[in-house]
Amino acid sequence: MSNTPSPTRNSLEAYWMPFTANRNFKDSPRLIESAEGVFFKTTDGRQVLDSASGLWCCNAGHCHPKIVEAIQQAAAGLDYVPPFQMGHPKSFELASRIADMLPGDLNYVFFANSGSEAVDSALKIALGYHNKRGEGSRTRLIGRSRGYHGTGFGGTSVGGMVNNRKNWGSLLPGTDHLPHTHNLDENAFSRGQPAWGAHLADALEDLVALHDASTIAAVIVEPVAGSTGILVPPQNYLERLREICDRHGILLIFDEVVTAFGRLGGGSASEVLGVQPDMVCMAKGMTSGTVPMGGVGIRQHIYDTYMETTPVGVELFHGYTYSGHPLASAAGLAALDVYQGEGLYQRAAELASYFEDAMHSLKDAPHVIDVRNLGLMCGVEIAPRQGAPLTRAFDTFLAAYEGGVFFRINGEVFAIAPPLTSDKSHIDQIVDGLRAALEKVD
């Protein structure tokens, strides 16, 4: 018999929380009742600075009044429209504006409801693209070690974070993985893209030699890996991946669920880093975290292939009940208005240098073994306790929270990605809060 208490009305017990130590949390809950700007307000009245934009998503800060108003108006006027064989104006307008934001000929947007759904959609679109071109043997999908692509079966299969994979059996067949680019011996305390590591892209040539290019449909990578602890791409690494994919007819998918909508100081990492993928997965900042929404930006030739090989009827047998939902579309349009009207992409680009210097000032803080950054993303990695991995990071997280700053921890890494509305004083508070917390733990 279980010793866990049975759920009761209004208790914490009934909710099985995701990616959370449930028993620990419910013994000492951290409950938020409201938020505004860059701050949470706890149920006991404390103000806590959000150093992670929620989960990389609240790029315009919390409860931005223009986005809130747009959602309220949308809810009062149109609750739902079936996205199959029906539509509403805002979803088409949002798709057009996102396509205009994306670089090159990423001219089409397919809507989903999360980053996980966006990734699985992109993988299916890639498989279908090759099939419709008469290359149905291209069924293999290549991810990367330490990659995170959501929690669907497709995204988990191409993902490379051990704990996210190990309990679910064999997952999708025919996947393989590139090595990750993290190397403390070569790149510790790098500012921006590290000089070492471009050669790691050549591992794709090894996979082509092993499996044959005729079996490989797509490669998916995060331009800057987020959930594994901010792994910044080495100089020329993404460019070499692009060249190898072109050489062998392989689609290149960028998972920009974290990096799109201003995180690196532009609309997308593709734009900022100057590398053109065939598809871009997006979510999070698309609505500034207010209403769940995701999407895939798709190049012209992929869309054309579906249209040209399907003379009548449904071209893509895939979609979701809530694709392009009216409330999400209204939130997305309002978020884009805020990003543009308040110059938040430019603000992020201008703040990046101050952010970099502030984060690297933690180099001499207790336990810190690396600081790495790009745009308004930074990973501060600490040494684990001998024989007790993850405990030092979690204790530091708790100390920082009690001190008034919320941090996102990924293993032994503090992943810092403040709202684009932050100013220098907020950056200073983040640094001071993390240093003070590190000094309190052994």
C-alpha positions as CSV (number, residue, x, y, z in Angstrom):
1,M,0.0,0.0,0.0
2,S,1.2,3.5,-0.8
3,N,1.9,6.0,2.0
4,T,1.0,8.9,-0.3
5,P,-2.1,10.7,1.0
6,S,-5.2,10.5,-1.1
7,P,-6.0,13.7,-3.0
8,T,-8.6,15.9,-1.3
9,R,-10.4,18.9,-2.6
10,N,-8.2,22.0,-2.9
11,S,-5.1,20.1,-1.8
12,L,-1.8,20.0,-3.7
13,E,-1.9,16.3,-4.1
14,A,-4.1,15.7,-7.2
15,Y,-1.8,17.6,-9.6
16,W,1.1,15.4,-10.9
17,M,3.6,18.2,-11.8
18,P,5.8,17.9,-14.9
19,F,9.6,17.8,-14.6
20,T,9.3,18.4,-10.8
21,A,10.3,16.5,-7.6
22,N,6.6,16.3,-6.6
23,R,7.1,15.1,-3.0
24,N,9.7,17.8,-2.3
25,F,7.6,20.6,-3.8
26,K,4.4,19.6,-2.0
27,D,6.3,19.5,1.3
28,S,7.4,23.1,0.7
29,P,5.5,24.6,-2.2
30,R,6.6,27.6,-4.1
31,L,3.3,29.2,-5.3
32,I,3.0,32.2,-7.5
33,E,-0.3,34.2,-7.4
34,S,0.5,37.0,-9.9
35,A,3.1,38.5,-12.0
36,E,4.0,41.9,-13.7
37,G,6.9,42.9,-15.8
38,V,10.0,41.0,-14.7
39,F,8.6,40.0,-11.3
40,F,6.5,37.2,-9.8
41,K,4.5,37.8,-6.7
42,T,4.3,34.8,-4.3
43,T,1.2,33.8,-2.3
44,D,2.9,35.0,0.8
45,G,3.4,38.5,-0.7
46,R,7.1,38.4,-1.7
47,Q,8.4,39.8,-5.0
48,V,10.7,37.4,-6.9
49,L,12.6,38.5,-10.0
50,D,12.2,36.1,-13.0
51,S,15.6,35.5,-14.5
52,A,14.4,32.9,-17.0
53,S,11.4,34.6,-18.6
54,G,9.3,31.9,-17.1
55,L,10.5,29.0,-19.2
56,W,12.2,31.1,-21.9
57,C,8.8,32.3,-23.0
58,C,7.7,35.6,-21.4
59,N,9.9,37.7,-23.6
60,A,7.8,40.9,-23.3
61,G,7.6,40.4,-19.5
62,H,4.6,39.2,-17.6
63,C,1.1,40.4,-18.1
64,H,2.0,43.0,-20.7
65,P,-1.2,45.1,-20.8
66,K,-1.4,45.2,-24.7
67,I,-1.2,41.4,-24.9
68,V,-3.7,40.9,-22.0
69,E,-6.1,43.3,-23.7
70,A,-5.9,41.5,-27.0
71,I,-6.6,38.1,-25.4
72,Q,-9.5,39.5,-23.5
73,Q,-11.1,41.0,-26.6
74,A,-10.5,37.8,-28.6
75,A,-12.1,35.7,-25.9
76,A,-15.2,37.9,-25.9
77,G,-15.6,37.8,-29.7
78,L,-14.6,34.4,-31.0
79,D,-13.8,31.4,-28.8
80,Y,-13.0,28.7,-31.4
81,V,-13.1,27.9,-35.1
82,P,-12.3,24.4,-36.5
83,P,-8.9,24.7,-38.3
84,F,-9.8,21.8,-40.7
85,Q,-11.5,23.3,-43.8
86,M,-12.3,26.5,-41.8
87,G,-10.4,29.5,-40.6
88,H,-10.4,33.0,-39.1
89,P,-8.5,36.1,-40.2
90,K,-6.1,36.4,-37.3
91,S,-4.3,33.1,-37.9
92,F,-3.6,34.0,-41.5
93,E,-2.4,37.5,-40.5
94,L,-0.1,36.0,-37.8
95,A,1.4,33.4,-40.3
96,S,2.1,36.2,-42.7
97,R,3.8,38.4,-40.2
98,I,6.0,35.5,-38.8
99,A,6.9,34.5,-42.4
100,D,8.0,38.1,-43.0
101,M,10.1,38.0,-39.9
102,L,11.9,34.8,-40.8
103,P,14.9,35.0,-43.2
104,G,15.2,33.8,-46.8
105,D,12.3,31.9,-48.3
106,L,10.8,30.5,-45.1
107,N,7.5,31.7,-46.5
108,Y,5.0,29.4,-44.8
109,V,4.0,28.7,-41.2
110,F,2.2,25.6,-39.9
111,F,0.6,26.2,-36.5
112,A,0.8,23.8,-33.5
113,N,0.3,24.4,-29.7
114,S,3.7,23.9,-28.3
115,G,7.4,23.4,-29.1
116,S,6.9,19.6,-28.8
117,E,4.2,19.7,-31.4
118,A,6.1,22.0,-33.6
119,V,9.1,19.6,-33.6
120,D,7.0,16.5,-34.3
121,S,5.2,18.4,-37.1
122,A,8.6,19.4,-38.7
123,L,9.8,15.8,-38.5
124,K,6.7,14.5,-40.2
125,I,6.8,17.2,-42.9
126,A,10.4,16.3,-43.6
127,L,9.5,12.6,-44.0
128,G,6.5,13.4,-46.2
129,Y,8.6,15.8,-48.4
130,H,11.1,13.1,-49.3
131,N,8.3,10.6,-49.9
132,K,6.5,12.9,-52.2
133,R,9.7,13.5,-54.2
134,G,10.1,9.8,-54.8
135,E,12.8,9.3,-52.1
136,G,10.8,7.4,-49.6
137,S,13.9,5.6,-48.4
138,R,14.9,8.8,-46.5
139,T,13.4,7.9,-43.2
140,R,16.3,8.4,-40.8
141,L,16.2,11.4,-38.5
142,I,19.4,12.8,-36.9
143,G,19.5,14.7,-33.7
144,R,22.3,15.6,-31.3
145,S,23.6,14.4,-28.0
146,R,22.3,16.6,-25.2
147,G,19.7,18.1,-27.5
148,Y,16.2,18.9,-26.3
149,H,13.3,18.9,-28.8
150,G,10.3,18.6,-26.5
151,T,8.5,15.5,-25.1
152,G,6.6,14.0,-28.1
153,F,7.8,10.7,-29.3
154,G,9.5,12.3,-32.3
155,G,11.2,15.0,-30.3
156,T,12.2,12.6,-27.6
157,S,13.7,10.2,-30.2
158,V,15.9,12.9,-31.8
159,G,16.6,14.5,-28.4
160,G,19.8,13.5,-26.6
161,M,19.2,14.2,-22.9
162,V,19.5,10.9,-21.1
163,N,16.9,11.3,-18.4
164,N,14.3,12.4,-21.0
165,R,14.9,9.2,-23.0
166,K,15.7,6.3,-20.7
167,N,12.3,5.3,-19.4
168,W,10.4,5.1,-22.7
169,G,11.8,2.1,-24.5
170,S,13.1,2.1,-28.0
171,L,11.2,5.2,-29.2
172,L,11.2,5.9,-32.9
173,P,13.4,3.5,-35.0
174,G,16.1,4.8,-37.3
175,T,17.3,7.8,-35.3
176,D,20.9,8.7,-34.7
177,H,22.8,11.5,-33.0
178,L,25.6,13.9,-33.6
179,P,28.0,14.7,-30.7
180,H,27.3,17.8,-28.7
181,T,29.7,20.7,-28.7
182,H,30.3,21.3,-25.0
183,N,34.0,21.0,-24.0
184,L,35.1,22.8,-20.8
185,D,38.8,22.1,-21.5
186,E,38.6,24.1,-24.8
187,N,35.8,26.6,-24.3
188,A,35.3,27.4,-20.6
189,F,34.3,31.0,-20.0
190,S,33.8,31.8,-23.7
191,R,32.2,35.0,-24.6
192,G,29.8,34.5,-27.5
193,Q,30.6,31.8,-30.0
194,P,33.7,29.8,-29.0
195,A,36.5,29.5,-31.5
196,W,36.9,25.7,-31.0
197,G,34.5,23.1,-32.2
198,A,33.5,23.7,-35.8
199,H,35.0,20.3,-36.8
200,L,32.4,18.5,-34.7
201,A,29.9,19.2,-37.5
202,D,31.9,16.7,-39.6
203,A,30.5,13.9,-37.6
204,L,27.5,14.2,-39.9
205,E,29.7,13.0,-42.7
206,D,30.5,9.9,-40.6
207,L,26.8,9.3,-40.2
208,V,26.2,9.7,-43.9
209,A,29.0,7.1,-44.5
210,L,27.5,4.8,-42.0
211,H,23.8,5.0,-43.0
212,D,24.1,6.3,-46.6
213,A,22.6,9.7,-47.5
214,S,19.7,8.0,-49.3
215,T,18.3,7.0,-45.9
216,I,18.6,10.3,-44.1
217,A,15.6,12.7,-44.2
218,A,16.6,15.5,-41.8
219,V,19.0,16.8,-39.2
220,I,17.6,18.8,-36.3
221,V,19.6,20.9,-33.9
222,E,19.0,23.9,-31.6
223,P,21.2,26.8,-32.8
224,V,21.8,27.5,-29.1
225,A,21.0,24.5,-27.0
226,G,18.8,25.7,-24.1
227,S,17.4,23.0,-21.8
228,T,20.7,21.1,-21.6
229,G,22.4,24.2,-20.2
230,I,23.1,26.9,-22.9
231,L,25.5,25.3,-25.4
232,V,26.6,28.1,-27.7
233,P,27.5,26.9,-31.3
234,P,31.2,27.2,-32.1
235,Q,32.2,29.6,-34.9
236,N,31.3,28.1,-38.3
237,Y,29.7,25.0,-36.8
238,L,26.2,25.7,-38.1
239,E,27.6,26.8,-41.5
240,R,29.3,23.5,-41.9
241,L,26.2,21.6,-41.0
242,R,24.4,23.5,-43.6
243,E,27.0,22.7,-46.2
244,I,27.0,19.0,-45.5
245,C,23.2,18.8,-45.6
246,D,23.2,20.6,-48.9
247,R,25.8,18.2,-50.3
248,H,23.7,15.2,-49.4
249,G,20.1,16.4,-50.0
250,I,19.3,16.4,-46.2
251,L,16.9,18.9,-44.7
252,L,18.3,21.0,-41.9
253,I,15.8,21.9,-39.1
254,F,16.5,24.5,-36.5
255,D,14.7,24.1,-33.2
256,E,14.2,27.8,-32.2
257,V,11.6,27.2,-29.6
258,V,13.9,29.1,-27.2
259,T,15.8,31.4,-29.5
260,A,13.1,32.8,-31.8
261,F,11.4,36.2,-31.0
262,G,14.3,38.2,-29.7
263,R,16.4,36.1,-27.5
264,L,19.5,36.7,-29.5
265,G,18.7,40.3,-30.5
266,G,16.7,39.5,-33.7
267,G,13.6,37.7,-34.8
268,S,15.4,34.4,-35.0
269,A,18.8,32.8,-34.5
270,S,18.8,32.0,-38.2
271,E,18.7,35.7,-38.9
272,V,21.3,36.7,-36.3
273,L,23.8,33.9,-37.0
274,G,23.3,34.0,-40.8
275,V,22.5,30.4,-41.5
276,Q,19.4,29.4,-43.5
277,P,17.6,26.3,-42.3
278,D,14.9,24.4,-44.2
279,M,12.5,24.6,-41.3
280,V,12.3,26.5,-38.1
281,C,10.4,25.3,-35.0
282,M,9.0,28.0,-32.8
283,A,6.8,28.4,-29.7
284,K,7.3,30.1,-26.3
285,G,8.0,33.7,-27.3
286,M,5.5,33.5,-30.1
287,T,2.8,34.6,-27.7
288,S,5.2,35.8,-24.9
289,G,4.1,32.7,-23.0
290,T,0.5,33.9,-22.5
291,V,-1.5,31.3,-24.6
292,P,0.0,28.0,-25.7
293,M,1.1,28.1,-29.4
294,G,3.8,26.7,-31.6
295,G,4.7,26.7,-35.2
296,V,7.0,25.6,-38.0
297,G,8.4,28.0,-40.6
298,I,8.8,26.2,-43.9
299,R,10.8,27.0,-47.0
300,Q,9.1,27.5,-50.3
301,H,10.4,24.4,-52.0
302,I,9.0,22.1,-49.3
303,Y,5.6,23.7,-49.5
304,D,5.7,23.6,-53.3
305,T,6.5,19.9,-53.3
306,Y,3.4,19.1,-51.3
307,M,1.2,21.3,-53.5
308,E,2.6,20.0,-56.8
309,T,2.4,16.3,-55.9
310,T,-1.2,16.6,-54.6
311,P,-3.3,18.0,-57.5
312,V,-6.6,17.8,-55.5
313,G,-7.7,17.4,-51.9
314,V,-5.8,17.5,-48.6
315,E,-2.0,18.0,-49.1
316,L,-0.9,17.4,-45.5
317,F,-2.7,14.8,-43.4
318,H,-1.5,16.3,-40.1
319,G,-2.7,19.0,-37.7
320,Y,-4.2,19.7,-34.3
321,T,-7.7,20.6,-32.9
322,Y,-6.3,23.9,-31.7
323,S,-3.9,24.8,-34.6
324,G,-4.1,28.6,-35.1
325,H,-6.5,29.0,-32.1
326,P,-8.3,32.5,-32.1
327,L,-7.0,33.4,-28.6
328,A,-3.4,32.2,-29.4
329,S,-3.5,34.1,-32.7
330,A,-4.6,37.3,-31.0
331,A,-1.9,36.9,-28.4
332,G,0.7,36.3,-31.1
333,L,-0.2,39.3,-33.1
334,A,-0.2,41.5,-29.9
335,A,3.2,40.1,-28.9
336,L,4.7,40.9,-32.3
337,D,3.2,44.4,-32.0
338,V,4.9,44.8,-28.6
339,Y,8.2,43.4,-29.9
340,Q,8.2,45.8,-32.8
341,G,6.5,48.8,-31.2
342,E,8.8,48.8,-28.1
343,G,11.9,47.9,-30.0
344,L,12.5,44.8,-27.8
345,Y,14.8,43.0,-30.3
346,Q,17.0,46.0,-30.6
347,R,16.8,46.5,-26.8
348,A,18.0,42.9,-26.3
349,A,20.9,43.4,-28.8
350,E,22.0,46.6,-27.0
351,L,21.7,45.0,-23.5
352,A,23.7,41.9,-24.5
353,S,27.2,43.4,-23.9
354,Y,26.3,44.6,-20.4
355,F,24.6,41.2,-19.7
356,E,27.8,39.4,-20.9
357,D,30.1,41.4,-18.6
358,A,27.8,41.0,-15.7
359,M,27.4,37.2,-16.1
360,H,31.2,36.7,-16.5
361,S,31.8,38.6,-13.3
362,L,30.6,35.4,-11.6
363,K,33.7,33.6,-12.7
364,D,35.2,34.0,-9.2
365,A,32.0,33.1,-7.4
366,P,32.1,29.9,-5.3
367,H,31.7,26.6,-7.2
368,V,31.5,28.2,-10.7
369,I,33.4,26.3,-13.4
370,D,32.0,27.9,-16.5
371,V,30.1,30.9,-17.8
372,R,28.9,30.9,-21.5
373,N,26.6,33.3,-23.2
374,L,25.1,34.6,-26.4
375,G,22.6,37.4,-26.8
376,L,20.4,37.4,-23.7
377,M,21.2,33.7,-22.9
378,C,23.7,32.6,-20.4
379,G,24.7,29.3,-18.7
380,V,26.5,29.4,-15.3
381,E,27.8,25.9,-14.6
382,I,28.8,24.9,-11.1
383,A,30.8,21.9,-9.9
384,P,28.7,19.1,-8.4
385,R,29.1,17.9,-4.9
386,Q,31.3,14.8,-4.7
387,G,29.0,11.8,-4.7
388,A,25.8,13.9,-4.6
389,P,25.2,15.3,-8.1
390,L,22.5,18.0,-8.5
391,T,22.1,18.7,-4.8
392,R,24.3,21.8,-4.8
393,A,22.5,23.3,-7.7
394,F,19.1,22.6,-6.2
395,D,20.2,24.0,-2.8
396,T,21.5,27.1,-4.6
397,F,18.2,27.5,-6.5
398,L,16.3,27.4,-3.2
399,A,18.6,29.9,-1.5
400,A,18.2,32.3,-4.5
401,Y,14.5,32.0,-4.5
402,E,14.3,32.8,-0.8
403,G,16.6,35.8,-1.6
404,G,14.2,37.1,-4.3
405,V,15.4,35.7,-7.6
406,F,14.0,32.7,-9.5
407,F,16.5,30.7,-11.5
408,R,16.0,27.9,-14.0
409,I,18.4,25.0,-13.3
410,N,19.3,22.4,-15.8
411,G,21.4,19.8,-14.1
412,E,24.3,21.7,-12.7
413,V,23.7,24.8,-14.9
414,F,21.8,28.0,-14.1
415,A,20.1,28.9,-17.4
416,I,19.6,32.7,-17.4
417,A,17.4,34.3,-20.0
418,P,15.7,37.4,-18.6
419,P,12.7,39.1,-20.3
420,L,13.6,41.5,-23.1
421,T,12.1,44.3,-21.1
422,S,14.8,43.9,-18.4
423,D,17.2,46.8,-17.6
424,K,20.7,46.9,-16.2
425,S,19.4,47.0,-12.6
426,H,17.6,43.7,-13.1
427,I,20.7,42.2,-14.6
428,D,22.6,43.4,-11.5
429,Q,20.0,41.9,-9.2
430,I,20.3,38.5,-11.0
431,V,24.1,38.4,-10.6
432,D,24.0,39.6,-7.0
433,G,21.2,37.0,-6.2
434,L,23.1,34.1,-7.7
435,R,26.4,35.1,-6.1
436,A,24.8,35.4,-2.7
437,A,23.1,32.1,-3.0
438,L,26.3,30.3,-4.1
439,E,28.0,31.8,-1.1
440,K,25.4,30.2,1.2
441,V,25.8,26.6,0.0
442,D,28.7,24.3,0.6
